[in-house]
Amino acid sequence: MIGQFIALLFLARDLSHREHLRTKSYSQHQALGEFYPAIIDLADSLAEAYQGRNGIIDIPLLESEFPEPIVESMQAQLAWIEKNRDTAVGKDERAMQNIVDEVVGLYLSTLYKLKFLG
């Protein structure tokens, strides 16, 4: 499950970077421009922490099944993350759960910027 979790974060980077380059909204361009490098840094931190505890993981390549526009896609991704976080990373793995909390916070902050500052 952790491989799927990391793969979703990689996919989020791809989708947000793509939309960052396509949008005609400056505020959306800026919000997504902050999101896509930050989500990769968090994905990397989570993968390294997990591998430090459990060994090398397999990370599949995902194709997007998320809706457009980007706000709806990010809301669906966030729902998946919140539903699956304890399966991907054990509830007692506090350091890794903290990284997941940062992922959730990044999504929420970006969604705020996309919904209300555009």
PDB file as gemmi writes it, atoms N, CA and C in Angstrom:
CRYST1    1.000    1.000    1.000  90.00  90.00  90.00 P 1                      
ATOM      1  N   MET A   1       0.815  -1.201   0.000  1.00  0.00           N  
ATOM      2  CA  MET A   1       0.000   0.000   0.000  1.00  0.00           C  
ATOM      3  C   MET A   1       0.860   1.267   0.000  1.00  0.00           C  
ATOM      4  N   ILE A   2       2.029   1.217   0.646  1.00  0.00           N  
ATOM      5  CA  ILE A   2       2.881   2.409   0.667  1.00  0.00           C  
ATOM      6  C   ILE A   2       3.340   2.773  -0.748  1.00  0.00           C  
ATOM      7  N   GLY A   3       3.569   1.768  -1.587  1.00  0.00           N  
ATOM      8  CA  GLY A   3       3.948   2.036  -2.965  1.00  0.00           C  
ATOM      9  C   GLY A   3       2.862   2.800  -3.707  1.00  0.00           C  
ATOM     10  N   GLN A   4       1.614   2.414  -3.501  1.00  0.00           N  
ATOM     11  CA  GLN A   4       0.477   3.121  -4.109  1.00  0.00           C  
ATOM     12  C   GLN A   4       0.388   4.552  -3.589  1.00  0.00           C  
ATOM     13  N   PHE A   5       0.647   4.718  -2.305  1.00  0.00           N  
ATOM     14  CA  PHE A   5       0.583   6.037  -1.677  1.00  0.00           C  
ATOM     15  C   PHE A   5       1.618   6.971  -2.305  1.00  0.00           C  
ATOM     16  N   ILE A   6       2.849   6.500  -2.405  1.00  0.00           N  
ATOM     17  CA  ILE A   6       3.913   7.306  -3.008  1.00  0.00           C  
ATOM     18  C   ILE A   6       3.614   7.554  -4.485  1.00  0.00           C  
ATOM     19  N   ALA A   7       3.120   6.531  -5.176  1.00  0.00           N  
ATOM     20  CA  ALA A   7       2.775   6.678  -6.590  1.00  0.00           C  
ATOM     21  C   ALA A   7       1.704   7.757  -6.786  1.00  0.00           C  
ATOM     22  N   LEU A   8       0.756   7.837  -5.867  1.00  0.00           N  
ATOM     23  CA  LEU A   8      -0.266   8.878  -5.956  1.00  0.00           C  
ATOM     24  C   LEU A   8       0.362  10.267  -5.824  1.00  0.00           C  
ATOM     25  N   LEU A   9       1.322  10.408  -4.929  1.00  0.00           N  
ATOM     26  CA  LEU A   9       1.993  11.700  -4.770  1.00  0.00           C  
ATOM     27  C   LEU A   9       2.781  12.062  -6.025  1.00  0.00           C  
ATOM     28  N   PHE A  10       3.404  11.069  -6.661  1.00  0.00           N  
ATOM     29  CA  PHE A  10       4.096  11.312  -7.929  1.00  0.00           C  
ATOM     30  C   PHE A  10       3.096  11.758  -9.008  1.00  0.00           C  
ATOM     31  N   LEU A  11       1.955  11.087  -9.062  1.00  0.00           N  
ATOM     32  CA  LEU A  11       0.921  11.448 -10.021  1.00  0.00           C  
ATOM     33  C   LEU A  11       0.402  12.859  -9.745  1.00  0.00           C  
ATOM     34  N   ALA A  12       0.242  13.201  -8.475  1.00  0.00           N  
ATOM     35  CA  ALA A  12      -0.204  14.552  -8.106  1.00  0.00           C  
ATOM     36  C   ALA A  12       0.771  15.592  -8.634  1.00  0.00           C  
ATOM     37  N   ARG A  13       2.049  15.289  -8.554  1.00  0.00           N  
ATOM     38  CA  ARG A  13       3.057  16.200  -9.101  1.00  0.00           C  
ATOM     39  C   ARG A  13       2.855  16.380 -10.592  1.00  0.00           C  
ATOM     40  N   ASP A  14       2.681  15.283 -11.306  1.00  0.00           N  
ATOM     41  CA  ASP A  14       2.511  15.356 -12.759  1.00  0.00           C  
ATOM     42  C   ASP A  14       1.268  16.151 -13.147  1.00  0.00           C  
ATOM     43  N   LEU A  15       0.149  15.857 -12.490  1.00  0.00           N  
ATOM     44  CA  LEU A  15      -1.101  16.541 -12.821  1.00  0.00           C  
ATOM     45  C   LEU A  15      -1.026  18.032 -12.488  1.00  0.00           C  
ATOM     46  N   SER A  16      -0.463  18.354 -11.331  1.00  0.00           N  
ATOM     47  CA  SER A  16      -0.400  19.764 -10.931  1.00  0.00           C  
ATOM     48  C   SER A  16       0.603  20.544 -11.784  1.00  0.00           C  
ATOM     49  N   HIS A  17       1.701  19.910 -12.163  1.00  0.00           N  
ATOM     50  CA  HIS A  17       2.684  20.590 -13.008  1.00  0.00           C  
ATOM     51  C   HIS A  17       2.081  20.849 -14.393  1.00  0.00           C  
ATOM     52  N   ARG A  18       1.375  19.861 -14.900  1.00  0.00           N  
ATOM     53  CA  ARG A  18       0.711  20.016 -16.193  1.00  0.00           C  
ATOM     54  C   ARG A  18      -0.271  21.182 -16.154  1.00  0.00           C  
ATOM     55  N   GLU A  19      -1.087  21.231 -15.110  1.00  0.00           N  
ATOM     56  CA  GLU A  19      -2.083  22.303 -15.010  1.00  0.00           C  
ATOM     57  C   GLU A  19      -1.415  23.656 -14.753  1.00  0.00           C  
ATOM     58  N   HIS A  20      -0.314  23.655 -14.018  1.00  0.00           N  
ATOM     59  CA  HIS A  20       0.471  24.872 -13.780  1.00  0.00           C  
ATOM     60  C   HIS A  20       0.871  25.511 -15.110  1.00  0.00           C  
ATOM     61  N   LEU A  21       1.224  24.689 -16.069  1.00  0.00           N  
ATOM     62  CA  LEU A  21       1.662  25.193 -17.372  1.00  0.00           C  
ATOM     63  C   LEU A  21       0.501  25.529 -18.301  1.00  0.00           C  
ATOM     64  N   ARG A  22      -0.675  24.966 -18.041  1.00  0.00           N  
ATOM     65  CA  ARG A  22      -1.837  25.184 -18.916  1.00  0.00           C  
ATOM     66  C   ARG A  22      -2.730  26.336 -18.479  1.00  0.00           C  
ATOM     67  N   THR A  23      -2.735  26.649 -17.218  1.00  0.00           N  
ATOM     68  CA  THR A  23      -3.713  27.614 -16.707  1.00  0.00           C  
ATOM     69  C   THR A  23      -3.476  29.018 -17.237  1.00  0.00           C  
ATOM     70  N   LYS A  24      -4.557  29.772 -17.324  1.00  0.00           N  
ATOM     71  CA  LYS A  24      -4.477  31.177 -17.703  1.00  0.00           C  
ATOM     72  C   LYS A  24      -4.643  32.069 -16.476  1.00  0.00           C  
ATOM     73  N   SER A  25      -4.808  31.449 -15.323  1.00  0.00           N  
ATOM     74  CA  SER A  25      -4.971  32.175 -14.062  1.00  0.00           C  
ATOM     75  C   SER A  25      -3.621  32.302 -13.369  1.00  0.00           C  
ATOM     76  N   TYR A  26      -3.206  33.538 -13.106  1.00  0.00           N  
ATOM     77  CA  TYR A  26      -1.931  33.753 -12.433  1.00  0.00           C  
ATOM     78  C   TYR A  26      -1.924  33.151 -11.029  1.00  0.00           C  
ATOM     79  N   SER A  27      -3.008  33.320 -10.278  1.00  0.00           N  
ATOM     80  CA  SER A  27      -3.041  32.789  -8.909  1.00  0.00           C  
ATOM     81  C   SER A  27      -2.995  31.258  -8.918  1.00  0.00           C  
ATOM     82  N   GLN A  28      -3.675  30.630  -9.877  1.00  0.00           N  
ATOM     83  CA  GLN A  28      -3.614  29.176  -9.988  1.00  0.00           C  
ATOM     84  C   GLN A  28      -2.211  28.736 -10.395  1.00  0.00           C  
ATOM     85  N   HIS A  29      -1.614  29.456 -11.314  1.00  0.00           N  
ATOM     86  CA  HIS A  29      -0.247  29.178 -11.747  1.00  0.00           C  
ATOM     87  C   HIS A  29       0.705  29.215 -10.538  1.00  0.00           C  
ATOM     88  N   GLN A  30       0.573  30.224  -9.711  1.00  0.00           N  
ATOM     89  CA  GLN A  30       1.429  30.371  -8.533  1.00  0.00           C  
ATOM     90  C   GLN A  30       1.174  29.260  -7.508  1.00  0.00           C  
ATOM     91  N   ALA A  31      -0.099  28.994  -7.206  1.00  0.00           N  
ATOM     92  CA  ALA A  31      -0.432  27.970  -6.207  1.00  0.00           C  
ATOM     93  C   ALA A  31       0.091  26.600  -6.625  1.00  0.00           C  
ATOM     94  N   LEU A  32      -0.112  26.256  -7.876  1.00  0.00           N  
ATOM     95  CA  LEU A  32       0.367  24.957  -8.365  1.00  0.00           C  
ATOM     96  C   LEU A  32       1.883  24.938  -8.493  1.00  0.00           C  
ATOM     97  N   GLY A  33       2.472  26.103  -8.782  1.00  0.00           N  
ATOM     98  CA  GLY A  33       3.925  26.211  -8.841  1.00  0.00           C  
ATOM     99  C   GLY A  33       4.587  25.981  -7.499  1.00  0.00           C  
ATOM    100  N   GLU A  34       3.875  26.242  -6.433  1.00  0.00           N  
ATOM    101  CA  GLU A  34       4.365  25.933  -5.088  1.00  0.00           C  
ATOM    102  C   GLU A  34       4.101  24.467  -4.732  1.00  0.00           C  
ATOM    103  N   PHE A  35       2.972  23.937  -5.212  1.00  0.00           N  
ATOM    104  CA  PHE A  35       2.555  22.586  -4.837  1.00  0.00           C  
ATOM    105  C   PHE A  35       3.457  21.503  -5.417  1.00  0.00           C  
ATOM    106  N   TYR A  36       3.696  21.547  -6.729  1.00  0.00           N  
ATOM    107  CA  TYR A  36       4.327  20.377  -7.345  1.00  0.00           C  
ATOM    108  C   TYR A  36       5.754  20.102  -6.863  1.00  0.00           C  
ATOM    109  N   PRO A  37       6.601  21.098  -6.599  1.00  0.00           N  
ATOM    110  CA  PRO A  37       7.902  20.718  -6.031  1.00  0.00           C  
ATOM    111  C   PRO A  37       7.793  20.280  -4.565  1.00  0.00           C  
ATOM    112  N   ALA A  38       6.857  20.869  -3.839  1.00  0.00           N  
ATOM    113  CA  ALA A  38       6.712  20.522  -2.422  1.00  0.00           C  
ATOM    114  C   ALA A  38       6.192  19.100  -2.248  1.00  0.00           C  
ATOM    115  N   ILE A  39       5.266  18.673  -3.122  1.00  0.00           N  
ATOM    116  CA  ILE A  39       4.704  17.323  -2.967  1.00  0.00           C  
ATOM    117  C   ILE A  39       5.766  16.267  -3.259  1.00  0.00           C  
ATOM    118  N   ILE A  40       6.676  16.557  -4.168  1.00  0.00           N  
ATOM    119  CA  ILE A  40       7.751  15.597  -4.463  1.00  0.00           C  
ATOM    120  C   ILE A  40       8.727  15.508  -3.296  1.00  0.00           C  
ATOM    121  N   ASP A  41       9.044  16.647  -2.688  1.00  0.00           N  
ATOM    122  CA  ASP A  41       9.920  16.627  -1.510  1.00  0.00           C  
ATOM    123  C   ASP A  41       9.300  15.784  -0.395  1.00  0.00           C  
ATOM    124  N   LEU A  42       7.991  15.931  -0.185  1.00  0.00           N  
ATOM    125  CA  LEU A  42       7.324  15.147   0.855  1.00  0.00           C  
ATOM    126  C   LEU A  42       7.249  13.668   0.481  1.00  0.00           C  
ATOM    127  N   ALA A  43       6.991  13.371  -0.781  1.00  0.00           N  
ATOM    128  CA  ALA A  43       6.961  11.978  -1.236  1.00  0.00           C  
ATOM    129  C   ALA A  43       8.322  11.329  -1.020  1.00  0.00           C  
ATOM    130  N   ASP A  44       9.380  12.049  -1.329  1.00  0.00           N  
ATOM    131  CA  ASP A  44      10.741  11.550  -1.146  1.00  0.00           C  
ATOM    132  C   ASP A  44      11.030  11.312   0.338  1.00  0.00           C  
ATOM    133  N   SER A  45      10.652  12.250   1.171  1.00  0.00           N  
ATOM    134  CA  SER A  45      10.873  12.099   2.618  1.00  0.00           C  
ATOM    135  C   SER A  45      10.128  10.896   3.173  1.00  0.00           C  
ATOM    136  N   LEU A  46       8.875  10.733   2.747  1.00  0.00           N  
ATOM    137  CA  LEU A  46       8.080   9.605   3.229  1.00  0.00           C  
ATOM    138  C   LEU A  46       8.665   8.281   2.753  1.00  0.00           C  
ATOM    139  N   ALA A  47       9.030   8.203   1.475  1.00  0.00           N  
ATOM    140  CA  ALA A  47       9.594   6.962   0.940  1.00  0.00           C  
ATOM    141  C   ALA A  47      10.897   6.606   1.646  1.00  0.00           C  
ATOM    142  N   GLU A  48      11.761   7.591   1.861  1.00  0.00           N  
ATOM    143  CA  GLU A  48      13.036   7.316   2.530  1.00  0.00           C  
ATOM    144  C   GLU A  48      12.829   6.890   3.982  1.00  0.00           C  
ATOM    145  N   ALA A  49      11.913   7.538   4.679  1.00  0.00           N  
ATOM    146  CA  ALA A  49      11.638   7.153   6.069  1.00  0.00           C  
ATOM    147  C   ALA A  49      11.077   5.738   6.126  1.00  0.00           C  
ATOM    148  N   TYR A  50      10.143   5.436   5.248  1.00  0.00           N  
ATOM    149  CA  TYR A  50       9.552   4.101   5.218  1.00  0.00           C  
ATOM    150  C   TYR A  50      10.615   3.053   4.913  1.00  0.00           C  
ATOM    151  N   GLN A  51      11.460   3.333   3.927  1.00  0.00           N  
ATOM    152  CA  GLN A  51      12.504   2.376   3.553  1.00  0.00           C  
ATOM    153  C   GLN A  51      13.551   2.243   4.651  1.00  0.00           C  
ATOM    154  N   GLY A  52      13.780   3.309   5.399  1.00  0.00           N  
ATOM    155  CA  GLY A  52      14.704   3.217   6.522  1.00  0.00           C  
ATOM    156  C   GLY A  52      14.220   2.242   7.585  1.00  0.00           C  
ATOM    157  N   ARG A  53      12.921   2.152   7.728  1.00  0.00           N  
ATOM    158  CA  ARG A  53      12.334   1.237   8.711  1.00  0.00           C  
ATOM    159  C   ARG A  53      12.078  -0.148   8.130  1.00  0.00           C  
ATOM    160  N   ASN A  54      11.636  -0.230   6.878  1.00  0.00           N  
ATOM    161  CA  ASN A  54      11.085  -1.481   6.344  1.00  0.00           C  
ATOM    162  C   ASN A  54      11.796  -2.056   5.126  1.00  0.00           C  
ATOM    163  N   GLY A  55      12.733  -1.338   4.539  1.00  0.00           N  
ATOM    164  CA  GLY A  55      13.399  -1.833   3.335  1.00  0.00           C  
ATOM    165  C   GLY A  55      12.808  -1.215   2.083  1.00  0.00           C  
ATOM    166  N   ILE A  56      13.427  -1.530   0.969  1.00  0.00           N  
ATOM    167  CA  ILE A  56      13.077  -0.943  -0.327  1.00  0.00           C  
ATOM    168  C   ILE A  56      11.645  -1.309  -0.716  1.00  0.00           C  
ATOM    169  N   ILE A  57      10.931  -0.322  -1.243  1.00  0.00           N  
ATOM    170  CA  ILE A  57       9.546  -0.527  -1.678  1.00  0.00           C  
ATOM    171  C   ILE A  57       9.454  -0.427  -3.195  1.00  0.00           C  
ATOM    172  N   ASP A  58       8.423  -1.033  -3.745  1.00  0.00           N  
ATOM    173  CA  ASP A  58       8.134  -0.940  -5.170  1.00  0.00           C  
ATOM    174  C   ASP A  58       7.094   0.156  -5.360  1.00  0.00           C  
ATOM    175  N   ILE A  59       7.373   1.085  -6.271  1.00  0.00           N  
ATOM    176  CA  ILE A  59       6.457   2.191  -6.533  1.00  0.00           C  
ATOM    177  C   ILE A  59       5.950   2.048  -7.960  1.00  0.00           C  
ATOM    178  N   PRO A  60       4.661   1.730  -8.125  1.00  0.00           N  
ATOM    179  CA  PRO A  60       4.129   1.553  -9.478  1.00  0.00           C  
ATOM    180  C   PRO A  60       3.930   2.895 -10.176  1.00  0.00           C  
ATOM    181  N   LEU A  61       3.764   2.839 -11.481  1.00  0.00           N  
ATOM    182  CA  LEU A  61       3.377   4.016 -12.255  1.00  0.00           C  
ATOM    183  C   LEU A  61       1.860   4.014 -12.360  1.00  0.00           C  
ATOM    184  N   LEU A  62       1.248   5.133 -12.032  1.00  0.00           N  
ATOM    185  CA  LEU A  62      -0.211   5.240 -12.072  1.00  0.00           C  
ATOM    186  C   LEU A  62      -0.650   6.068 -13.266  1.00  0.00           C  
ATOM    187  N   GLU A  63      -1.802   5.723 -13.800  1.00  0.00           N  
ATOM    188  CA  GLU A  63      -2.475   6.569 -14.774  1.00  0.00           C  
ATOM    189  C   GLU A  63      -3.590   7.282 -14.028  1.00  0.00           C  
ATOM    190  N   SER A  64      -3.875   8.485 -14.425  1.00  0.00           N  
ATOM    191  CA  SER A  64      -4.860   9.279 -13.709  1.00  0.00           C  
ATOM    192  C   SER A  64      -6.266   8.759 -13.923  1.00  0.00           C  
ATOM    193  N   GLU A  65      -6.957   8.548 -12.814  1.00  0.00           N  
ATOM    194  CA  GLU A  65      -8.383   8.253 -12.827  1.00  0.00           C  
ATOM    195  C   GLU A  65      -9.119   9.380 -12.117  1.00  0.00           C  
ATOM    196  N   PHE A  66      -8.445  10.509 -11.941  1.00  0.00           N  
ATOM    197  CA  PHE A  66      -9.013  11.615 -11.202  1.00  0.00           C  
ATOM    198  C   PHE A  66      -9.684  12.592 -12.158  1.00  0.00           C  
ATOM    199  N   PRO A  67     -10.744  13.224 -11.684  1.00  0.00           N  
ATOM    200  CA  PRO A  67     -11.494  14.143 -12.550  1.00  0.00           C  
ATOM    201  C   PRO A  67     -10.741  15.434 -12.824  1.00  0.00           C  
ATOM    202  N   GLU A  68     -11.194  16.146 -13.821  1.00  0.00           N  
ATOM    203  CA  GLU A  68     -10.742  17.513 -14.049  1.00  0.00           C  
ATOM    204  C   GLU A  68     -11.923  18.385 -13.669  1.00  0.00           C  
ATOM    205  N   PRO A  69     -11.808  19.568 -13.278  1.00  0.00           N  
ATOM    206  CA  PRO A  69     -10.603  20.384 -13.200  1.00  0.00           C  
ATOM    207  C   PRO A  69      -9.710  19.994 -12.032  1.00  0.00           C  
ATOM    208  N   ILE A  70      -8.586  20.670 -11.914  1.00  0.00           N  
ATOM    209  CA  ILE A  70      -7.556  20.323 -10.947  1.00  0.00           C  
ATOM    210  C   ILE A  70      -8.067  20.368  -9.507  1.00  0.00           C  
ATOM    211  N   VAL A  71      -8.970  21.277  -9.181  1.00  0.00           N  
ATOM    212  CA  VAL A  71      -9.493  21.346  -7.808  1.00  0.00           C  
ATOM    213  C   VAL A  71     -10.216  20.050  -7.462  1.00  0.00           C  
ATOM    214  N   GLU A  72     -11.049  19.570  -8.363  1.00  0.00           N  
ATOM    215  CA  GLU A  72     -11.760  18.317  -8.111  1.00  0.00           C  
ATOM    216  C   GLU A  72     -10.794  17.144  -8.032  1.00  0.00           C  
ATOM    217  N   SER A  73      -9.785  17.148  -8.867  1.00  0.00           N  
ATOM    218  CA  SER A  73      -8.776  16.098  -8.833  1.00  0.00           C  
ATOM    219  C   SER A  73      -8.045  16.086  -7.496  1.00  0.00           C  
ATOM    220  N   MET A  74      -7.638  17.260  -7.043  1.00  0.00           N  
ATOM    221  CA  MET A  74      -6.907  17.336  -5.771  1.00  0.00           C  
ATOM    222  C   MET A  74      -7.801  16.962  -4.592  1.00  0.00           C  
ATOM    223  N   GLN A  75      -9.072  17.310  -4.639  1.00  0.00           N  
ATOM    224  CA  GLN A  75      -9.988  16.922  -3.570  1.00  0.00           C  
ATOM    225  C   GLN A  75     -10.145  15.399  -3.526  1.00  0.00           C  
ATOM    226  N   ALA A  76     -10.229  14.770  -4.692  1.00  0.00           N  
ATOM    227  CA  ALA A  76     -10.338  13.307  -4.756  1.00  0.00           C  
ATOM    228  C   ALA A  76      -9.051  12.643  -4.266  1.00  0.00           C  
ATOM    229  N   GLN A  77      -7.901  13.201  -4.647  1.00  0.00           N  
ATOM    230  CA  GLN A  77      -6.624  12.666  -4.168  1.00  0.00           C  
ATOM    231  C   GLN A  77      -6.535  12.775  -2.640  1.00  0.00           C  
ATOM    232  N   LEU A  78      -6.915  13.930  -2.120  1.00  0.00           N  
ATOM    233  CA  LEU A  78      -6.872  14.143  -0.673  1.00  0.00           C  
ATOM    234  C   LEU A  78      -7.784  13.160   0.050  1.00  0.00           C  
ATOM    235  N   ALA A  79      -8.964  12.919  -0.482  1.00  0.00           N  
ATOM    236  CA  ALA A  79      -9.881  11.951   0.128  1.00  0.00           C  
ATOM    237  C   ALA A  79      -9.244  10.561   0.166  1.00  0.00           C  
ATOM    238  N   TRP A  80      -8.574  10.180  -0.927  1.00  0.00           N  
ATOM    239  CA  TRP A  80      -7.896   8.874  -0.976  1.00  0.00           C  
ATOM    240  C   TRP A  80      -6.790   8.809   0.073  1.00  0.00           C  
ATOM    241  N   ILE A  81      -6.002   9.867   0.164  1.00  0.00           N  
ATOM    242  CA  ILE A  81      -4.899   9.923   1.129  1.00  0.00           C  
ATOM    243  C   ILE A  81      -5.424   9.774   2.543  1.00  0.00           C  
ATOM    244  N   GLU A  82      -6.461  10.532   2.877  1.00  0.00           N  
ATOM    245  CA  GLU A  82      -7.003  10.481   4.239  1.00  0.00           C  
ATOM    246  C   GLU A  82      -7.625   9.121   4.549  1.00  0.00           C  
ATOM    247  N   LYS A  83      -8.223   8.485   3.558  1.00  0.00           N  
ATOM    248  CA  LYS A  83      -8.833   7.165   3.756  1.00  0.00           C  
ATOM    249  C   LYS A  83      -7.779   6.068   3.937  1.00  0.00           C  
ATOM    250  N   ASN A  84      -6.659   6.184   3.237  1.00  0.00           N  
ATOM    251  CA  ASN A  84      -5.681   5.088   3.181  1.00  0.00           C  
ATOM    252  C   ASN A  84      -4.408   5.315   3.985  1.00  0.00           C  
ATOM    253  N   ARG A  85      -4.273   6.434   4.650  1.00  0.00           N  
ATOM    254  CA  ARG A  85      -3.025   6.767   5.330  1.00  0.00           C  
ATOM    255  C   ARG A  85      -2.626   5.745   6.387  1.00  0.00           C  
ATOM    256  N   ASP A  86      -3.580   5.248   7.166  1.00  0.00           N  
ATOM    257  CA  ASP A  86      -3.230   4.322   8.241  1.00  0.00           C  
ATOM    258  C   ASP A  86      -2.921   2.921   7.734  1.00  0.00           C  
ATOM    259  N   THR A  87      -3.397   2.600   6.543  1.00  0.00           N  
ATOM    260  CA  THR A  87      -3.048   1.319   5.925  1.00  0.00           C  
ATOM    261  C   THR A  87      -1.657   1.402   5.307  1.00  0.00           C  
ATOM    262  N   ALA A  88      -1.362   2.530   4.669  1.00  0.00           N  
ATOM    263  CA  ALA A  88      -0.060   2.712   4.019  1.00  0.00           C  
ATOM    264  C   ALA A  88       1.056   2.848   5.042  1.00  0.00           C  
ATOM    265  N   VAL A  89       0.797   3.612   6.076  1.00  0.00           N  
ATOM    266  CA  VAL A  89       1.775   3.872   7.139  1.00  0.00           C  
ATOM    267  C   VAL A  89       1.066   3.562   8.453  1.00  0.00           C  
ATOM    268  N   GLY A  90       1.604   2.659   9.238  1.00  0.00           N  
ATOM    269  CA  GLY A  90       0.952   2.275  10.484  1.00  0.00           C  
ATOM    270  C   GLY A  90       0.619   3.462  11.379  1.00  0.00           C  
ATOM    271  N   LYS A  91      -0.486   3.371  12.083  1.00  0.00           N  
ATOM    272  CA  LYS A  91      -0.926   4.447  12.978  1.00  0.00           C  
ATOM    273  C   LYS A  91       0.141   4.821  14.003  1.00  0.00           C  
ATOM    274  N   ASP A  92       0.934   3.857  14.416  1.00  0.00           N  
ATOM    275  CA  ASP A  92       1.949   4.088  15.450  1.00  0.00           C  
ATOM    276  C   ASP A  92       3.267   4.606  14.899  1.00  0.00           C  
ATOM    277  N   GLU A  93       3.376   4.724  13.611  1.00  0.00           N  
ATOM    278  CA  GLU A  93       4.599   5.237  12.985  1.00  0.00           C  
ATOM    279  C   GLU A  93       4.549   6.762  12.979  1.00  0.00           C  
ATOM    280  N   ARG A  94       4.826   7.351  14.116  1.00  0.00           N  
ATOM    281  CA  ARG A  94       4.610   8.786  14.311  1.00  0.00           C  
ATOM    282  C   ARG A  94       5.416   9.661  13.359  1.00  0.00           C  
ATOM    283  N   ALA A  95       6.657   9.339  13.122  1.00  0.00           N  
ATOM    284  CA  ALA A  95       7.478  10.160  12.233  1.00  0.00           C  
ATOM    285  C   ALA A  95       6.906  10.153  10.820  1.00  0.00           C  
ATOM    286  N   MET A  96       6.512   8.977  10.352  1.00  0.00           N  
ATOM    287  CA  MET A  96       5.947   8.884   9.004  1.00  0.00           C  
ATOM    288  C   MET A  96       4.554   9.506   8.954  1.00  0.00           C  
ATOM    289  N   GLN A  97       3.774   9.341  10.006  1.00  0.00           N  
ATOM    290  CA  GLN A  97       2.457   9.980  10.049  1.00  0.00           C  
ATOM    291  C   GLN A  97       2.596  11.502  10.035  1.00  0.00           C  
ATOM    292  N   ASN A  98       3.662  12.003  10.645  1.00  0.00           N  
ATOM    293  CA  ASN A  98       3.912  13.440  10.608  1.00  0.00           C  
ATOM    294  C   ASN A  98       4.137  13.921   9.179  1.00  0.00           C  
ATOM    295  N   ILE A  99       4.858  13.152   8.394  1.00  0.00           N  
ATOM    296  CA  ILE A  99       5.075  13.508   6.990  1.00  0.00           C  
ATOM    297  C   ILE A  99       3.744  13.476   6.243  1.00  0.00           C  
ATOM    298  N   VAL A 100       2.925  12.478   6.534  1.00  0.00           N  
ATOM    299  CA  VAL A 100       1.600  12.415   5.902  1.00  0.00           C  
ATOM    300  C   VAL A 100       0.772  13.629   6.312  1.00  0.00           C  
ATOM    301  N   ASP A 101       0.876  14.044   7.570  1.00  0.00           N  
ATOM    302  CA  ASP A 101       0.190  15.262   8.005  1.00  0.00           C  
ATOM    303  C   ASP A 101       0.638  16.460   7.175  1.00  0.00           C  
ATOM    304  N   GLU A 102       1.921  16.545   6.879  1.00  0.00           N  
ATOM    305  CA  GLU A 102       2.430  17.629   6.043  1.00  0.00           C  
ATOM    306  C   GLU A 102       1.869  17.547   4.627  1.00  0.00           C  
ATOM    307  N   VAL A 103       1.714  16.345   4.107  1.00  0.00           N  
ATOM    308  CA  VAL A 103       1.101  16.148   2.793  1.00  0.00           C  
ATOM    309  C   VAL A 103      -0.331  16.687   2.809  1.00  0.00           C  
ATOM    310  N   VAL A 104      -1.089  16.282   3.821  1.00  0.00           N  
ATOM    311  CA  VAL A 104      -2.478  16.737   3.941  1.00  0.00           C  
ATOM    312  C   VAL A 104      -2.519  18.258   4.063  1.00  0.00           C  
ATOM    313  N   GLY A 105      -1.653  18.826   4.874  1.00  0.00           N  
ATOM    314  CA  GLY A 105      -1.599  20.275   5.032  1.00  0.00           C  
ATOM    315  C   GLY A 105      -1.294  20.983   3.723  1.00  0.00           C  
ATOM    316  N   LEU A 106      -0.379  20.436   2.931  1.00  0.00           N  
ATOM    317  CA  LEU A 106      -0.043  21.024   1.636  1.00  0.00           C  
ATOM    318  C   LEU A 106      -1.256  21.002   0.711  1.00  0.00           C  
ATOM    319  N   TYR A 107      -1.964  19.882   0.675  1.00  0.00           N  
ATOM    320  CA  TYR A 107      -3.171  19.799  -0.144  1.00  0.00           C  
ATOM    321  C   TYR A 107      -4.190  20.842   0.304  1.00  0.00           C  
ATOM    322  N   LEU A 108      -4.442  20.929   1.606  1.00  0.00           N  
ATOM    323  CA  LEU A 108      -5.451  21.857   2.108  1.00  0.00           C  
ATOM    324  C   LEU A 108      -5.087  23.304   1.799  1.00  0.00           C  
ATOM    325  N   SER A 109      -3.830  23.656   2.009  1.00  0.00           N  
ATOM    326  CA  SER A 109      -3.374  25.005   1.719  1.00  0.00           C  
ATOM    327  C   SER A 109      -3.507  25.323   0.233  1.00  0.00           C  
ATOM    328  N   THR A 110      -3.136  24.384  -0.606  1.00  0.00           N  
ATOM    329  CA  THR A 110      -3.227  24.596  -2.052  1.00  0.00           C  
ATOM    330  C   THR A 110      -4.680  24.698  -2.495  1.00  0.00           C  
ATOM    331  N   LEU A 111      -5.544  23.857  -1.932  1.00  0.00           N  
ATOM    332  CA  LEU A 111      -6.959  23.938  -2.274  1.00  0.00           C  
ATOM    333  C   LEU A 111      -7.550  25.281  -1.875  1.00  0.00           C  
ATOM    334  N   TYR A 112      -7.165  25.791  -0.721  1.00  0.00           N  
ATOM    335  CA  TYR A 112      -7.606  27.130  -0.307  1.00  0.00           C  
ATOM    336  C   TYR A 112      -7.212  28.171  -1.350  1.00  0.00           C  
ATOM    337  N   LYS A 113      -5.959  28.128  -1.767  1.00  0.00           N  
ATOM    338  CA  LYS A 113      -5.467  29.111  -2.739  1.00  0.00           C  
ATOM    339  C   LYS A 113      -6.200  28.969  -4.085  1.00  0.00           C  
ATOM    340  N   LEU A 114      -6.435  27.735  -4.507  1.00  0.00           N  
ATOM    341  CA  LEU A 114      -7.104  27.517  -5.792  1.00  0.00           C  
ATOM    342  C   LEU A 114      -8.571  27.932  -5.750  1.00  0.00           C  
ATOM    343  N   LYS A 115      -9.233  27.667  -4.638  1.00  0.00           N  
ATOM    344  CA  LYS A 115     -10.674  27.955  -4.542  1.00  0.00           C  
ATOM    345  C   LYS A 115     -10.988  29.412  -4.246  1.00  0.00           C  
ATOM    346  N   PHE A 116     -10.188  30.042  -3.409  1.00  0.00           N  
ATOM    347  CA  PHE A 116     -10.597  31.333  -2.875  1.00  0.00           C  
ATOM    348  C   PHE A 116      -9.706  32.512  -3.271  1.00  0.00           C  
ATOM    349  N   LEU A 117      -8.564  32.246  -3.860  1.00  0.00           N  
ATOM    350  CA  LEU A 117      -7.681  33.336  -4.238  1.00  0.00           C  
ATOM    351  C   LEU A 117      -7.586  33.507  -5.742  1.00  0.00           C  
ATOM    352  N   GLY A 118      -8.413  32.782  -6.465  1.00  0.00           N  
ATOM    353  CA  GLY A 118      -8.356  32.838  -7.917  1.00  0.00           C  
ATOM    354  C   GLY A 118      -9.214  33.894  -8.454  1.00  0.00           C  
TER     355      GLY A 118                                                      
END                                                                             
